[in-house]
Amino acid sequence: MMREIDTVHQSTPLLTALQQCATRSTATFHTPGHKRGKGVGKALQELLGDRVFAADLPELPELDNLFAPSGVIQEAQALAAQAFGADQTWFLTNGSTAGVIAAIVATCDPSEKIILPRNVHQSVISGLVLAGAVPVWVNPEFDPNWDLAHNVTPDAIAHALTQNPDAKAVMLVSPTYLGVCADVAAIAHLCHQYGVPLLVDEAHGAHFGFHPDLPISAMQAGADLAVQSTHKVLSALTQAAMVHVKGDRIDRDRLTKSLALVQSTSPSYLLLASLDVVRWQMATQGKALMEQTLQLAEEARSRLTQIPELAILESTRSPGVFDCDRTRLTIHVANLGIDGFTADDLLNQQWGVVAELPTLRHLTFIISLGNTKDDIERLVQGFEWLREKPKKSGSSVIGHWSFGSLVIGHQSFKDKGHSVLSPKLSPRDAFFAQHEVVPIQMAATRISAELVCPYPPGIPVLVPGEVITEKAIALLRQILVMGGTLSGCANPKLETVRVVKTIS
Ligand SMILES: Cc1ncc(COP(=O)(O)O)c(C=O)c1O
């Protein structure tokens, strides 16, 4: 059986068709205008070479059609579904962003509710705007030691479902950016008891399920839909992603139509072919590649923990932490006497060591199948150097306060048992309403037209459609004074905020 699966997965139908088309001699009268590279600007050709342009082709008959696949794309997607444990898979050329938006549009009609963790990615807000769905927020569990939001618990989702039995779907972000997973299996079971589908934003978990020491994938855990950024942790080209569906709780035709709303009608075959090759790579060598990746991550962990000033986020089972991805390293750097942004700059400038995500106190590094022993050596040496480097000021610059406690403390819905009441306007109504920009001191009682999310902890204080309170303004100001950053909003210094215009 294993041998049969391996044989099937040795083929790369989409890549092979693209190779054949790219090497054929043609007089080309179709898009793209560079005509297989002959018309491309010299500087770009020097950077990228010829072959990439020869393969940058449109939807020729031999290459199938992403939006009505019946040939090589259909074959490649079917193989991907098998490899990633789904019943059906769709290839995406607009990242998980497109998949997350389409998942919401495919499951919620305007004014229908969807249960979500508060620390969603901004693509979810876009999905809410497009669908017109109304969010029922669930607070993630918060880790005061690390000042980080982790995941949501099955209890919190159960509570939200009991309070909102009319919700049309539940969405999770699992893993979080830092690799912390929810108990997807328990939550899937709960959702199914209520007859609603579980959608999982698994943007950072495309490698899950390929090794017993990695968390199980959302598909393996019984989710109905999972969106994966194949480009983030596997070897696909940037923007290439997949949506997987299992079972019949998702209307697949509606999902196909929803994806067509948010993707280009000229999908890049370079991206699509890269997805076909990732499937081949993971189906045939996935376990060995993940073994190697995990070993590199363990080596980095054990060597970095020997530096006494550093701490590495570890998987301790606690509410909101069901499992952790060991290939993601979040390193607490504040005890080196510098903040995370400075550490990031220094490591980058002096050692060419580039982190995925710097925050005030931590740096997060993604270790993936493309990393080498040399990379780990450089990472460790960089930190050893950072430790010895004389610092301008002591560790007191960062202090011991926690943004997360402030944000969680501010979320009044925590006291009401996890889930919030409906916002004043839906994100969609707030998006389409007329806006104005007002000084922050004039913003209290107005309805926010934008997302305002402090980092850390990555939990939005304001979502479009919510009323801005004095408390929220004071909190956001305090976070800025303490050195935190705000994202999602047009003015990250918070001198002004975009609000819904009042019609007099
Ligand atoms: C949790 C999460 N979901 C979705 C996305 C969007 O993914 P993509 O960049 O593939 O569009 C991201 C991107 O960082 C993310 O972190």
Ligand as a Chemical Component Dictionary entry (heavy atoms), coordinates in Angstrom:
data_LIG
# 
_chem_comp.id                   LIG 
_chem_comp.type                 NON-POLYMER 
_chem_comp.pdbx_formal_charge   0 
_chem_comp.three_letter_code    LIG 
# 
loop_
_chem_comp_atom.comp_id 
_chem_comp_atom.atom_id 
_chem_comp_atom.alt_atom_id 
_chem_comp_atom.type_symbol 
_chem_comp_atom.charge 
_chem_comp_atom.model_Cartn_x 
_chem_comp_atom.model_Cartn_y 
_chem_comp_atom.model_Cartn_z 
_chem_comp_atom.pdbx_ordinal 
LIG C1 C1 C 0 -2.386 33.328 11.130 1  
LIG C2 C2 C 0 -2.298 33.799 9.712  2  
LIG N1 N1 N 0 -3.314 33.570 8.878  3  
LIG C3 C3 C 0 -3.284 33.966 7.594  4  
LIG C4 C4 C 0 -2.197 34.631 7.085  5  
LIG C5 C5 C 0 -2.182 35.059 5.661  6  
LIG O1 O1 O 0 -1.304 34.230 4.945  7  
LIG P1 P1 P 0 -0.693 34.604 3.535  8  
LIG O2 O2 O 0 0.472  35.482 3.782  9  
LIG O3 O3 O 0 -0.313 33.266 2.950  10 
LIG O4 O4 O 0 -1.747 35.270 2.725  11 
LIG C6 C6 C 0 -1.102 34.901 7.927  12 
LIG C7 C7 C 0 0.070  35.626 7.423  13 
LIG O5 O5 O 0 1.007  35.939 8.104  14 
LIG C8 C8 C 0 -1.154 34.478 9.282  15 
LIG O6 O6 O 0 -0.135 34.717 10.130 16 
# 
loop_
_chem_comp_bond.comp_id 
_chem_comp_bond.atom_id_1 
_chem_comp_bond.atom_id_2 
_chem_comp_bond.value_order 
_chem_comp_bond.pdbx_ordinal 
LIG C1 C2 SING 1  
LIG C2 N1 SING 2  
LIG C2 C8 DOUB 3  
LIG N1 C3 DOUB 4  
LIG C3 C4 SING 5  
LIG C4 C5 SING 6  
LIG C4 C6 DOUB 7  
LIG C5 O1 SING 8  
LIG O1 P1 SING 9  
LIG P1 O2 DOUB 10 
LIG P1 O3 SING 11 
LIG P1 O4 SING 12 
LIG C6 C7 SING 13 
LIG C6 C8 SING 14 
LIG C7 O5 DOUB 15 
LIG C8 O6 SING 16 
# 
